[in-house]
Amino acid sequence: MRPLTLMGMVTLVVRRAGIFCKQMSGIDEREYMELITRQQHIDDIPNRWHVQYGHTMDSCHGYRYADKYALLKAEVPLTKKKADEIIGNDSWSTLECSGCDAEDPDAIVIVAEVDGYPVYLCRECLVEAMGLIDKKEGSNEG
Ligand SMILES: [Zn+2]
């Protein structure tokens, strides 16, 4: 049997992740295998900030969140440097891989959701996962 192409491997992983996740959480399959680049992650900061703090912005102690939201929204395009400066740390602008300690990879892919939290993998972890399938298929050929 001819080894699978990269796209073939990705399709396999997508199908497996989709089936597993649908069984675990009942969440729509289309939410999986979503690519998130670093810039998309940064562009989405105002939205995520609003989801996290929107309910407190009208309260008397919520003014700081509302001020930061306005500053974040005003920056178009929002840069990592500016977002970190407004928020005061880099936790909102940094991508993390659920599978390894990769520091702020260029992009990640959502492969699952566990207890309401997305599981992200970086390119190196996806390649490693495909390598496992390659190895198995190689052993089947005997
Ligand atoms: Zn990784």
Boltz pocket constraint, residues with backbone or C-beta under 6 A from the ligand:
constraints:
  - pocket:
      binder: B
      contacts: [[A, 97], [A, 98], [A, 99], [A, 100], [A, 101], [A, 102], [A, 121], [A, 122], [A, 123], [A, 124], [A, 125]]
      max_distance: 6.0
